[in-house]
Amino acid sequence: MTRLVIKNIDHLVTMNASRAELAGVDLAVENGVVAEIGTNLTGGNTLNAKGCVVTPGLVNTHHHLFQTLTRAVPGGQDALLFGWLQTLYPIWARMGPEEMFTSAQVGLAELALSGCTLSSDHQYIFPNGSKLDDAIEAARSIGVRFHAARGSMSIGESDGGLPPDHLVEREADILNDCIRVADRYHDGADGSMLRVVMAPCSPFSVSTGLMKDSAALARDKGVMLHTHLAENDEDIAYSQEKFGCRPGQYAEDMGWTGADVWHAHCVKLDAQEIDLFARTGTGVAHCPCSNCRLGSGIAPVRQMRDAGVRVGLGVDGSASNDAGHLLDEARQAMLLQRVQNGADAMAAREALEIATLGGAQVLGRTDCGSLEVGKRADFAIWDMSGLAAAGNWDPVAALVLTGPHNVRDLYVEGRAVVQGGQMVNLDLREVITRQNRLAARLAG
């Protein structure tokens, strides 16, 4: 039996049912789970957390890791969603397995340093022999918990879709590969380090047949469903023109509502759609920085939360965010809700809850998201003694209100991923060098 005790924690944010915050406590970990929370705990290895806040690991519910190679691309810097995609598609089409693996390593390292222990990834292009397996191997190399969403596009420009024809796949091939990755990789057990998700890219890039078939396949395999929905005004107009209804109605018609479904963005959901998601248990990945970057709007997070919709955070792809700092997303989510609804619309602690427990709930992870005896030992240790938090009166709120903050230490399943602000399982300098070389080759 392995045991680790985190000693002298100034503030432990549990995110339990009462949202308890404990001062001056220790946290003991055994065999990947939280074994004890108390004072004067002994045994095993110890780590001092004096001056630190400890939180559950942050959860990223939406990402496109392959896009980390295409940050700040000229021509896409000031475009709306559809124009931005049309600028990037030809660049992504030149990527292959090495680019996919390296880009995923960089993106996941950036997330880990910002406190993320569990990330979903939505990969919907597979050019030049690349596979979902590339990102899965990257996640394994770092040691984070991973939900790999097998995305897809099947409707190209010649058939009225947005992506170029050479980036779409035959629907039979898509479904066969979904079966392959689910059978090979999916682990639905508590403590799972890897789960697979069925994830057609969007209603404007796949057929209604593939949406329905993906839902049926996912439920047969016992995996979750994910796609983009109601991201901006263009998205709404497309749905009304092509399907004769709003995106929420389309999702319901396709079998894409329920506790096993979460949608990215949902910036333009109306009151009826919010009610639909609340009634059906459908989740939402809120991506505030990306929504700002693309001018998509402010998602109705306050209204969704008040109605009972499950909401988590997502950094989205680096080509539409250009950063992957999940704690900054929590701050941005809080600020946008205040802009839209008033200064008391969202507290710092609620934003932190959305970033941790909220994300775990969206991804169906009842074993993660809080620090309680029996839950998985996924946690972030934040040193609040530095410049960014100097002078604060409330270190927990300061995590969101001040910053930016990176973790001192990060543990997943009780194993160190970041120690002393440095990646444990990755030579970050070598990976950055490789990433820049590949980006330069794509740019050339």
N, C-alpha and C positions, 0 to 999 in steps of 0.2 A: 504494500500500500504506500503510494507516494503522498506526501503532505507538504503543503506550503502555507505559511501563515503571513499575511500582510498585517504588519504591526502598526499601532499608533496612528490610525487613520483619523485625521482631523474631522472630516465630514464624509460619511458613507451615504450615498443616495441609493436607496433600495429599489424604488419604483414598485414596491409591493402594493397590496390592495389599499392600504392607508397612506401610501406615498411617504412612508417614514424616512426621516433623515437622522442618522445616528452620529453622535459626536464621541471621539475618543475611544473607538472600538478597534477590534482586530477581526480579520476575515480569514477563515481557514478553508483550504481547498484540498480535496482528496479525490484522486481518480477522475478528474475532470469536472467535478461538481462542487458546489458550495457545501461544505460540511458543517461549519459552525460560524456564528457571528456572536461576538461577546468581548469580554475583556480578559487580559492576562492569559490568552490562549498560548499553548506551548506545543512543542513537537515538530519534527521535520525541519525544512529550510525556512528562513525568515527573510522578509523584505520590509524595510522601514518606510512608512508612508507619512511621517510627520510633516506637517505643512501642506498636505495634499488633500484633494477631493477625489474620492473614488466613485465612479458611476458604472452602471451596466455599460457594456460595449454598445457603441452606436450602430445602427442598422441602416444600410443603404438599400432602398427598395427599387431603385431604377438607375441603370447605367448602360452605357455602350462603351465598353473598355477599348474596343479597337480604335475608337476615335481619339484616343490620347495621342496618337501620332499626328493628328491634324488640328493643332491648336492655332488660333489666330491666323487662319488661312485668308489671304487677300481675296476679295470677291465675295466672301461669305461673312465678313465681319459686321456688315450693316444690313443684312438681308432678313426678310421675314422667313418663316419656316419653309415654305415650299421652294422659294428661291435659294435659300441656304442649302437645302438638300440637293437641288439640281447642280449647285456649284461643287459639292463634295462627292457626289456619286462617282464621277470619273476618276477622282483621286483614290477613293476606297477600292475601286475596281482593280487597281494595280497592286494591292496588298496580297500577301501570301501567308503561309504558316509562321514564318519567322516574325513578320510584322505583328500578327495577331498575338503571338505569345509574348513578345517584348512589350507591346503596348499594354497588354493586360497586367504584366508585372509592374510596370510603372504606375498605372492607374490604381492598382490594389495597394501598392506601397504608399502612395499619396493618401489613400483612404485610411490605411492603418495608422499612419502618423497623425491623422486627425481624429483618431479614437474609434475607428470602425472595426468591429470584429466579425460582422456578417454582411455580405454584399450579394445582391442579385446582379446579374449581367444579362442584357438583352442583345444578343448577337443575331443579326438578321441578314448578313451577307457572308458568303463563303467562296470568295474568288480564289482561283489559282491553287486549288487543293487544300485550302484552309478548312478547318473543322471546329466544331464546338470544343473538341478535345484540347485544342491549343490553349484556350482560356482556362479550362479545367486544370491543366498541368501548371499553368502560371499560379493559380490559386493554391494548389498543393505546395508549390515551391516556397510560398510565403507563409502559409499556415493559417489563413483566415477561413472562416466558414463561408460556403459558397452555394448560391442557387443559380444554376446555369440555365438560362432561358433560351431554348432552341427557337430562334426567330426565323422568319421566312418572308419572301416577297415572290408573288407569282403573277402579278399583273403589271406588265411593262408598258412603256409609252405607246407602243403600237396598238395596244388593247385599251387605251384610255387611262392607264395608270400613271403614276409619277416617276418611278425608277426607269432607267434605261433597260432595254430588253436583255442586254448581256449580263445584267446583275440578278435577273429573276431565275427561279428554278421551276421545274415541272412539279406539279402538286403531288404526284405519286412518289417522286423522289423525296420531297419534303417529308411526307408522312412516314416513309420507310426509314429515313434517318432519325425522325423523332422516336420511332420505335427502338431503333438501335441504341440511341443515347440513353433513353429511359431504362431499357433492359440492362445496359452495361453499368450505368453510373448511379441511378436514383437510389437513395437510402432514406426511407420515410421514418426511421426510428428516432426516438429521442436521442439527442446528442449527435445526430447526423452531421457530418462535415460537408456533405454534398447532396444536393437535391436537384432534380431536373424539372423544368417548366416548359409547357407548350406555349409558344408565343409568336403567332403571326404578327408581322410588324405593325400593321394598321389597316383600317377599313379601306384606305385608298391605295393599298399595294397588294391586297390578296382578294380572292373571290369570296362570295358568300358561301360557296361550297366548302372552301378550305376552312373558313371560320367555323362552320358547323362540324366538319370532320375533325378538326383539331379539338373542339370541345368534347366530342364523343370519345376520341382517343385518350385525351387527358383523364377523363373519368374512368375509362377502362383501366388505365395504368395507375390510377390513384395519385396523379400529380396535379399541380396547380396550373392556372391559365393566366396569361398576361399579354396586354397589348397597349398601344397608345389610343387615347380617346379624347375628343372634345378639347384639343390643345389650343386652338385659336379660331378666329372667325372664318378663315379659309376652310378649316376642318368642318365646321358646322355647315357652311354653304355646300361643300362637297357631299356631305351626308344627305342633305335635303334634296339636292339635285339628283344624285345617283340612287338613293334608296327611298326617297319620299318621306323621310322622317328624321328626327333629331338623333344624335349618336346614342343617347341612352336607350331609346326605343329600339334602335338597331341592335345594340348589345343584347337587350332582352330577347329580341326575336331570334338571335343567333345562338341562344343558350349561354351567353356570356355574362351572367350575373350569378351571384352566390358567394358563399364563404370561401370557395376555392378559386376565386377570381380577383385580381386587382388590376386596375387600369392606371396608366401613367398620365399625369398632367391634369386632365379634367378641369381646365381653367374655365371653360364655358358651360359647365353644368347649370341647368336651371333648377327651380325649386322642385319640379316634378321628378327630375332625374336624381336629385339629392335624396328625395324621399324613396325612390326606387332602390338606390344603393343602400340606404339605411335599412329598409325592409328586408332586403335579400342578403345582407351581410357582405356586400361587395366592397372591396378595399380600393384605396386611392394612393398612388405614389405622387406626392407633391414635390415639384422641382422648382423652387422659387427663383434661384439664380438663372437657370435656363429660361424660365418664362420671362424674366426681365431682359435677358440678353437678346432674345428673339422678338421682344415686344409683344408677346402673346397675351399679356394681361395678368391680373391678380386672381388666383384661384380662390373660390369661396370657402376657404378652410374653416373660418369661424362658423359659417352656416352648416358645413358638413359635420364638424365636430359636435355642434349643438344638436343636430338631428340624429347623432349616433353612428355616423359613417366612420369606419376604421381608416385612419390616415397615417401614413409614414412619410419619411423624407427620401428624396432621391437627388443625387448630384447631376444626373443625366450625362450624356456624352460630353467629353471634353471639347468637342468641336462646337458645341452650342453653349457651353458653360465656360470652358477654358480653364477650369479649376476643378479639383476633386476634394475639397475640404468640407467634410460633412458637418462639423460643428458650425462652420460659417453658414451652411444652409439653414441650420436651426435659427441662427440670429436673423438671417434674411427673411425666413418665414414669419418670425415674430414682428419684424419691422413692417413687412407688407400688410399684415393684418391690421396693424395700428394705422397705417396710411389709409387703408380702406374703411376701417370701422371705428377708429378712435384709439386714444393712447392706452385705454384699459382693455383693449380687445384680446390681447394675448400676453400672458406673463412669461418671464424667462423660464420658469419651471415647467410651464405647459409646453413650451417649445422643446425643452430638454426631454420631456416625456414623449413627445411625438418622435424625437430622434432615437429613442431607445425602445421603450415598451411598445409605442405605437407602431414602429416598423416591424418589430417581431410579430405583433398581432396581424399585421397586413400579410406577412409571409407565412402565416399559419404556424409560427414557432412558439408553442406554449411552454417549451423548455428553456427559452431565452427571453431576454428583455428586462429582467429584474434580477436583483441579488437577494435571493432567499435560499434557505437550506433546501437542498435537493435540485435547485436549478443549475444549469450549466455555468461553469466558472469562466464567463466571458466578461471582462471588466477592463476599464481604463483608469489609470492613475495619473491625475493632473497635478503638477507642481504649481501651486499658486503663489510662490514666493518671488516670482520674477517681475520684470518691468510692467508687463501688460496688465497685471492684476494689482499692482502696488496701490495701496490706499483704499482698497475695496472694503466694505463693511459686511458683505454677504458673499462668501466665496462660491456658493452654489449658483446664485444668480449671476455672479461675475463670469462664470464660464461662458454664458451666452451674451451678456451685456458688454464685456470687455474682450480684448483679444487683438489679433487671432492667437489661439492657443493650440499647441501640439501636445501630444501625450508625452509623459515621461516614460511610462511603461504601459504595455498592452498585453493582455493575456487572453488566449482563446482555448477553451477546453482545459484551462489550467496550465497551458504552455505559453512561454514568453514568445511574443512576436516582435515587440519593441522593448528594448531595455535602455534606459538612460538616453532616450530620444533617438536611438539608432536601431535600424532594422536588424533583427537577429539572424534570419535565415537568408539574407540577400546582400550581395555586394552592390550597394546602391550606386556607387560611382561607376562600376562597370556597366550596370544596366542603363544608366543615363547616357553614357557614351554610346552604347549600342543603339539606344532610342534615337539619339540625335543623328547618328549615321544613317539610320533607316529613314528618318524624316527628310534628311537632305536628299537622299536618293529619290524619294517620292516627289519632292519639290523640283528636282532636276528633270 
